[in-house]
Amino acid sequence: MRIRPPRALPLLAYGLAAAMGCAGAGTTTTGTGGTSSAGKGGSSSTGTAGTSSTGTAGTTGSAGTTGNAGTTGSAGSIATGTAGTTGTAGSAPGGMSGSNAAGTSGSAGTTGAAGTSGSAGTTGSGGTGGICQQAQLVYEPKVPTVYLVVDRSGSMFHCLSSSQCVCPTKTDTSWSTLKTAIETVITQLDGQVRFGFTTIYGTDPSMGRGGMCPLINGTLADNVAPAMNNAAAIKTLYDNLAWPVESECQTSGKKFESPAMYAITAATKALTAITAPGDKYIIFITDGQEDFCDDALEICASDSTVGALQAAYAANIRTVVFGLQTTQFNLPAGVLQAFANAGAGESTVPGLASGLDTTAIFDQCQGVAPWKADLALSGHPMTRGPTAVVGTYGTTKGATTPYQPSASDQNMLLTQLSTAISGLKSCSFDLSDVGGKTIKVDTTKLNQAHVSIEGTEVPLSATNGWNVDMAAPTTLVFSGSACMKWQMPASKKIDLQFPCGSIIFE
């Protein structure tokens, strides 16, 4: 907020590492089939005819005996032994005497050799039990990107304990207590959040006194682009920003102004250009009402700020609002509430004095060039009426409330800032792309899985633990106390362990 004498005008009334997998089934070697050789057929020889000698007729030779059949080979195919053929009877020539030897018996058929038995198949080795290591994957969380948009107007350098315009005791200022809190929190969360930093700052260029306000042209002031592990770079810039000069703290064209709408618009553009995965946020911190880098009416600048916050939300960028409370400057609760609701995409009630409606904004701002330019860009009516305003308003306020720490209470500032930024860590985990694979959890086997945060087991619960979105089985959700635990600055690691058969890879 820039500092100027009060006027009689109506014022506006602020490495996750997740391992999961499936145990491999036991491998099996197929048993080799049993081999066999055919049984050989029995062989036989023909009985030899008896020879004769002169004299007695030779007797008829005995028939050769039938060869025995070959025996069946075990476990193999069999050939039955062929019966031996009958020996031919001995013949004798007529008139010749002599003995005649009987024909010899045909030899028995030989037994076919037994087929060899097939060797037994080897038993498959058993699958590993417990967590399935063969399908272990690493889940990379989507890191949020947070732009810190910090008020650098003259009021931030005013003494908290007195009315001095530029405080000689730097630690007695909103600027100093806020800087300490911010630098502490971003150091704690340096590896978990992609931080950027910029200020709401400028001097009135219309007064002919060398004022400069690059934000009007979309150039971010005192900018450190968002990046991981950015705390040191932000601290270096933050610590070296110049303080205002006492003799100029109330001189138009020299004093530090508060062009919040321009800063939010420029930060939105920068965040939109970031393609890294993860949600995007603005942390908007101010200690007073806004302007257009000039001395325009607060009612006009605040309407434009609401419009800028709603445009950021439409670009999928949510804004968390901080209104630093001091005894020195006017920061109406209704204005902060409107900012908080607009930044969360909720119904927004204008922060007007009692008895006024949005027509009062048009009546007081139609001659303010920056506001009129914003109205034209909004697409709202340009003629007098309740909708001829930059912001979009409703009749009920949303549920989101602004943070309102006392600027003089260092512990409160630190606690609320830490809570706000840590709370930007999502409690919903999309498993639709884990190492190039989609994982669906079998919701009938959830009780077999184990989930832990920083080594502490989280119970399966739909209200104070972990669960799977039944409508979207690729999404794991923390709720209640489990979500709060994950969103604490010290919580950096989640282990997801699912046993065999409880997850499906696609």
C-alpha positions in Angstrom: 0.0 0.0 0.0 1.3 3.4 -0.9 1.2 6.0 1.9 -0.6 9.3 1.3 -2.7 11.7 3.4 -6.3 10.3 4.0 -9.1 11.6 1.9 -12.8 12.0 2.5 -13.9 9.3 0.0 -15.8 6.1 0.6 -13.5 3.2 1.2 -14.0 -0.4 0.3 -15.3 -2.3 3.3 -8.2 -10.0 2.0 11.2 -37.7 -3.0 8.1 -39.1 -2.6 9.2 -42.6 -3.3 6.3 -45.0 -3.8 7.2 -48.6 -4.5 4.5 -51.0 -5.5 4.4 -54.1 -7.6 3.4 -57.7 -8.0 5.4 -60.9 -7.0 6.4 -63.0 -10.0 4.6 -66.4 -10.4 6.8 -69.5 -9.8 8.7 -70.6 -12.9 8.0 -74.2 -14.2 10.2 -76.5 -16.4 7.9 -78.7 -18.4 8.6 -82.5 -17.9 10.1 -84.2 -20.9 7.8 -86.9 -22.3 8.7 -90.5 -21.7 10.5 -92.2 -24.7 10.0 -95.8 -25.7 11.4 -98.3 -28.2 9.1 -100.8 -29.9 9.3 -104.4 -28.7 11.0 -106.6 -31.3 8.9 -109.3 -32.9 9.8 -112.9 -31.9 11.9 -114.6 -34.6 11.7 -118.3 -35.6 13.6 -120.7 -37.8 12.1 -123.3 -40.0 12.6 -126.9 -38.9 15.3 -128.6 -41.0 14.1 -131.5 -43.0 15.4 -134.9 -41.7 17.9 -136.6 -43.9 17.3 -140.2 -45.0 19.5 -143.3 -45.4 18.8 -146.4 -47.3 16.5 -148.7 -45.6 13.9 -147.6 -43.2 11.7 -144.8 -44.3 12.4 -141.6 -42.5 9.8 -140.5 -39.9 8.0 -137.3 -40.4 9.9 -134.4 -38.8 8.2 -132.7 -35.9 6.8 -129.4 -36.7 8.7 -126.3 -35.4 7.1 -124.8 -32.3 5.4 -121.5 -32.6 7.6 -118.5 -31.5 6.4 -116.7 -28.4 5.0 -113.2 -28.8 7.3 -110.3 -27.9 6.3 -108.7 -24.5 5.0 -105.2 -24.4 7.6 -102.5 -23.7 6.6 -100.5 -20.7 5.6 -96.8 -21.2 6.4 -97.1 -24.9 4.6 -98.2 -28.0 4.8 -101.9 -28.6 5.3 -104.2 -31.5 3.9 -107.7 -30.9 6.4 -110.4 -31.5 5.5 -112.5 -34.7 4.7 -116.1 -34.0 7.4 -118.6 -35.2 6.5 -120.4 -38.5 6.0 -124.1 -38.4 8.9 -126.3 -39.4 8.5 -128.3 -42.6 8.1 -132.0 -42.1 11.1 -134.2 -43.2 10.5 -136.2 -46.4 12.0 -139.5 -47.3 12.8 -140.9 -50.8 10.9 -144.1 -51.7 12.6 -147.5 -51.4 15.4 -146.1 -49.3 16.0 -147.4 -45.8 17.6 -145.7 -42.9 16.7 -143.5 -39.9 15.4 -140.1 -40.4 16.3 -137.3 -37.8 13.4 -135.2 -36.6 13.4 -131.6 -37.8 14.7 -129.2 -35.2 12.3 -127.0 -33.4 12.0 -123.4 -34.5 13.6 -121.1 -31.9 11.2 -119.0 -29.8 10.6 -115.3 -30.8 12.7 -112.9 -28.7 11.0 -110.6 -26.2 10.7 -107.0 -27.3 12.8 -104.6 -25.2 10.8 -102.5 -22.7 10.4 -98.8 -23.6 12.2 -96.4 -21.3 10.1 -94.4 -18.8 9.7 -90.6 -19.4 11.6 -88.4 -16.9 9.4 -86.5 -14.4 8.9 -82.7 -15.0 10.8 -80.5 -12.5 8.7 -78.7 -9.9 8.2 -74.9 -10.5 9.9 -72.7 -7.9 7.4 -70.9 -5.6 6.6 -67.1 -6.0 8.1 -64.7 -3.5 5.8 -63.8 -0.6 4.9 -60.3 0.8 5.5 -57.2 -1.3 6.0 -58.1 -5.0 9.5 -57.0 -5.9 9.4 -58.1 -9.5 7.2 -55.1 -10.5 8.7 -52.5 -8.3 8.2 -48.9 -9.6 9.1 -45.5 -8.4 6.3 -42.9 -8.3 7.4 -39.3 -8.9 5.1 -36.7 -7.3 3.8 -33.7 -9.2 5.6 -30.8 -7.7 3.5 -27.6 -7.1 4.8 -24.3 -8.5 4.2 -21.4 -6.1 4.8 -17.7 -7.1 5.2 -15.5 -4.0 3.8 -12.1 -4.9 4.9 -9.8 -2.1 3.7 -6.2 -1.4 6.7 -3.8 -1.5 4.7 -0.6 -1.1 5.7 2.1 1.3 3.5 0.9 4.1 5.6 -2.3 4.4 8.5 -0.2 5.6 6.5 1.8 8.2 7.3 1.3 11.8 5.0 -1.2 13.5 5.3 0.4 16.9 5.2 4.1 15.8 4.0 6.3 13.0 7.4 6.9 11.4 7.1 6.6 7.6 10.4 4.7 7.0 11.4 2.9 10.1 15.1 3.3 11.2 14.8 0.0 13.0 14.4 -2.4 10.1 13.2 -5.3 12.3 10.2 -3.1 13.4 8.6 -3.4 10.0 6.1 -5.7 8.2 8.8 -6.0 5.5 11.3 -7.5 7.8 9.1 -9.8 9.8 7.5 -11.2 6.6 10.9 -11.6 4.9 12.2 -13.7 7.9 9.1 -15.9 7.8 9.2 -16.4 4.0 12.9 -17.3 3.9 12.4 -19.8 6.7 9.5 -21.6 5.1 10.9 -21.8 1.6 14.1 -23.2 3.0 12.1 -26.0 4.7 10.2 -26.8 1.6 13.0 -26.1 -1.0 13.0 -29.6 -2.4 9.3 -30.1 -2.4 7.9 -26.9 -4.1 9.0 -25.0 -7.2 9.2 -21.5 -5.8 9.2 -18.2 -7.6 9.3 -14.7 -6.2 8.2 -11.2 -7.3 7.1 -8.0 -5.7 4.1 -5.6 -6.0 6.1 -2.5 -6.6 6.5 0.6 -8.7 6.6 4.4 -8.6 4.1 6.6 -10.4 5.4 7.4 -13.9 2.8 10.0 -14.6 4.1 12.6 -12.2 7.2 13.6 -14.3 9.6 12.8 -11.4 11.3 9.8 -12.8 8.8 7.3 -11.6 8.9 3.8 -13.1 6.3 1.0 -13.0 7.3 -1.8 -15.4 4.4 -3.9 -14.1 2.1 -1.8 -16.1 3.7 -3.3 -19.2 3.6 -6.8 -17.9 7.2 -6.9 -16.6 7.5 -8.7 -13.2 9.3 -6.6 -10.6 12.2 -8.0 -8.6 11.6 -11.4 -10.2 13.1 -14.8 -9.5 11.6 -17.3 -11.9 10.1 -20.5 -10.3 12.5 -23.4 -9.9 13.3 -26.3 -7.6 15.8 -25.6 -4.8 15.3 -21.8 -5.4 15.5 -20.7 -1.7 19.1 -19.4 -1.9 18.5 -17.4 -5.1 15.3 -15.8 -3.6 17.0 -15.0 -0.4 19.9 -13.3 -2.2 17.5 -11.0 -4.1 15.2 -10.4 -1.2 18.0 -9.4 1.2 19.4 -6.9 -1.2 16.2 -5.0 -2.3 16.6 -1.3 -1.6 14.6 0.5 1.2 12.6 3.7 0.5 14.0 7.0 1.4 12.4 8.9 4.3 12.2 12.2 2.5 10.4 10.6 -0.5 8.0 8.3 1.4 5.0 10.5 0.7 6.0 12.2 -2.5 4.0 11.2 -5.6 6.3 9.8 -8.3 8.8 8.8 -5.6 6.9 6.8 -3.0 6.5 3.0 -3.4 3.1 2.2 -4.8 1.0 -1.1 -4.7 -0.1 -2.1 -8.3 -1.4 -5.6 -7.2 -3.6 -6.2 -10.3 -0.6 -5.8 -12.6 1.6 -8.1 -10.5 -1.0 -10.8 -10.4 -1.7 -10.6 -14.1 2.1 -10.8 -14.9 2.6 -13.8 -12.5 -0.4 -15.5 -14.1 1.2 -15.2 -17.5 4.5 -16.5 -16.3 2.9 -19.5 -14.5 0.8 -20.3 -17.6 4.0 -20.7 -19.6 5.4 -23.3 -17.2 4.8 -26.8 -18.6 6.2 -28.9 -15.7 3.6 -31.2 -14.1 2.0 -30.1 -10.9 -0.5 -27.5 -9.7 0.2 -23.8 -9.8 -0.4 -21.2 -7.1 0.0 -17.6 -6.3 0.7 -16.5 -2.6 -0.6 -12.9 -2.6 0.7 -11.0 0.5 -0.3 -7.4 1.2 -0.7 -5.1 4.1 -3.1 -2.5 2.6 -5.4 -1.6 -0.2 -4.2 -1.6 -3.8 -3.7 1.0 -6.6 -2.7 1.2 -10.2 0.8 2.4 -9.4 -0.8 5.8 -8.8 -3.2 7.4 -6.3 -6.3 6.1 -7.8 -9.3 5.2 -5.6 -9.0 1.9 -3.7 -12.5 0.9 -4.7 -11.4 0.8 -8.4 -8.1 -1.0 -7.9 -9.7 -3.6 -5.7 -12.3 -4.4 -8.3 -9.5 -4.9 -10.9 -7.6 -7.1 -8.5 -10.7 -9.3 -8.0 -10.9 -9.6 -11.8 -7.2 -10.5 -12.1 -7.6 -13.2 -9.4 -10.6 -14.7 -11.2 -8.7 -14.7 -14.5 -5.8 -16.5 -12.8 -8.3 -19.2 -11.4 -9.7 -19.6 -14.9 -6.2 -20.4 -16.1 -6.0 -23.2 -13.4 -3.9 -21.0 -11.0 -5.3 -20.7 -7.5 -4.4 -17.8 -5.2 -3.9 -18.0 -1.4 -4.4 -14.5 0.2 -2.5 -13.1 3.2 -3.5 -9.8 4.7 -0.9 -8.6 7.2 -2.6 -6.9 10.1 -1.1 -3.7 11.5 -2.5 -0.7 13.5 -1.3 1.8 10.9 -3.2 1.0 7.7 -6.7 0.3 6.5 -7.2 -3.2 5.3 -10.9 -4.0 5.4 -11.9 -7.6 6.1 -14.5 -7.5 3.3 -11.8 -6.7 0.7 -9.6 -9.6 1.8 -12.5 -12.0 1.8 -13.4 -11.0 -1.7 -9.8 -11.6 -2.8 -9.7 -15.0 -1.1 -12.9 -16.1 -2.7 -12.0 -14.8 -6.1 -8.6 -16.6 -5.9 -10.3 -19.9 -5.0 -12.9 -19.7 -7.8 -15.8 -19.2 -5.4 -18.7 -16.9 -5.3 -17.4 -13.4 -4.4 -19.2 -10.6 -2.6 -17.7 -7.2 -3.3 -16.0 -5.5 -0.3 -18.2 -2.4 -0.3 -19.3 -0.1 2.5 -22.7 -0.9 4.0 -25.5 0.2 1.8 -23.6 0.2 -1.5 -23.9 -2.3 -4.4 -21.6 -2.8 -7.4 -23.2 0.1 -9.2 -21.2 2.3 -6.8 -18.0 0.9 -8.3 -19.0 2.1 -11.8 -20.1 5.5 -10.5 -16.7 6.1 -8.8 -14.4 4.5 -11.3 -15.7 5.4 -14.8 -13.2 8.2 -15.0 -10.2 6.1 -13.9 -8.4 5.1 -17.1 -6.7 1.8 -15.9 -10.0 0.6 -14.4 -11.9 1.5 -17.5 -9.4 -0.4 -19.7 -9.8 -3.5 -17.4 -13.6 -3.2 -17.7 -13.3 -3.3 -21.5 -11.1 -6.4 -21.4 -13.5 -8.2 -19.0 -16.3 -8.3 -21.6 -18.8 -6.9 -19.1 -21.2 -4.1 -20.0 -19.6 -0.7 -20.4 -22.8 1.2 -19.4 -23.9 1.8 -15.9 -25.4 -1.1 -14.0 -24.6 -3.8 -11.4 -22.6 -5.9 -13.9 -20.6 -3.0 -15.3 -17.6 -3.9 -13.2 -14.3 -5.8 -13.8 -14.9 -8.6 -11.3 -17.8 -11.1 -11.3 -19.8 -11.0 -8.1 -22.5 -13.0 -6.4 -24.8 -12.5 -3.4 -23.1 -15.1 -1.1 -19.4 -15.4 -0.2 -17.4 -18.7 -0.6 -16.0 -20.9 2.1 -12.4 -19.9 1.7 -11.0 -17.3 4.1 -7.9 -15.2 4.0 -4.9 -15.6 6.3 -4.7 -12.6 8.6 -1.6 -12.8 10.8 -0.3 -9.9 12.8 2.7 -8.4 11.1 4.3 -7.9 14.5 4.0 -11.5 15.6 6.9 -13.4 14.1 5.7 -16.8 15.3 2.2 -16.3 14.0 3.5 -15.2 10.6 5.8 -18.2 10.4 3.1 -20.7 11.5 0.4 -19.4 9.1 2.8 -19.1 6.1 4.1 -22.6 6.7 0.6 -24.0 7.0 -0.5 -22.2 3.9 2.4 -23.3 1.7 2.6 -26.9 3.0 -1.1 -27.2 2.4 -0.5 -26.8 -1.3 1.0 -30.3 -1.4 -1.7 -32.4 -2.9 -3.3 -35.2 -0.9 -4.5 -36.9 -4.1 -2.0 -39.1 -6.1 -2.7 -39.9 -9.7 -1.3 -43.4 -10.6 -2.3 -43.2 -14.2 1.3 -42.7 -15.3 3.8 -44.5 -13.1 6.9 -45.2 -15.1 4.9 -45.2 -18.3 2.3 -47.6 -17.0 -1.2 -47.1 -15.6 -1.9 -48.8 -12.3 -5.3 -49.6 -11.1 -5.9 -50.9 -7.6 -8.2 -53.8 -6.9 -10.6 -52.1 -4.5 -11.6 -55.5 -3.0 -8.1 -56.1 -1.7 -7.2 -52.7 -0.2 -6.8 -54.3 3.3 -3.8 -56.2 2.0 -1.8 -53.1 1.1 0.4 -50.9 3.3 0.9 -47.1 3.0 3.2 -45.1 5.2 4.3 -41.5 5.5 7.9 -41.0 6.6 7.9 -44.6 7.8 4.7 -44.3 9.9 1.9 -46.6 8.8 -1.3 -44.8 7.6 -4.5 -46.7 8.3 -7.0 -47.6 5.5 -9.8 -45.1 6.1 -12.0 -42.9 4.0 -12.0 -40.1 6.7 -8.6 -40.2 8.5 -6.2 -42.3 6.4 -5.7 -43.5 2.8 -8.1 -44.9 0.3 -8.7 -45.3 -3.4 -11.2 -43.2 -5.3 -13.8 -45.9 -6.1 -14.9 -43.9 -9.2 -11.3 -43.7 -10.4 -9.2 -46.7 -9.2 -6.0 -45.0 -10.5 -6.2 -42.3 -7.8 -5.0 -42.8 -4.2 -6.3 -40.2 -1.7 -5.2 -39.1 1.8 -7.9 -37.7 4.0 -8.2 -36.1 7.4 -5.3 -36.5 9.7 -3.3 -38.4 7.1 -3.6 -35.5 4.7 -2.5 -33.1 7.4 0.5 -35.3 8.2 1.5 -35.4 4.6 1.2 -31.6 4.3 3.6 -30.9 7.1 6.9 -29.4 5.9 8.9 -32.3 7.3 6.9 -35.0 5.4 8.7 -35.8 2.2 8.4 -39.5 1.5 5.4 -41.8 0.9 5.7 -45.6 0.6 3.0 -47.5 -1.2 3.2 -51.3 -1.0 0.6 -53.5 -2.7 0.8 -57.3 -2.6 0.4 -59.7 -5.5 -2.9 -59.5 -7.3 -4.0 -56.2 -5.7 -2.9 -54.0 -8.6 -3.4 -54.2 -12.3 -0.9 -52.9 -14.8 -2.2 -51.6 -18.1 
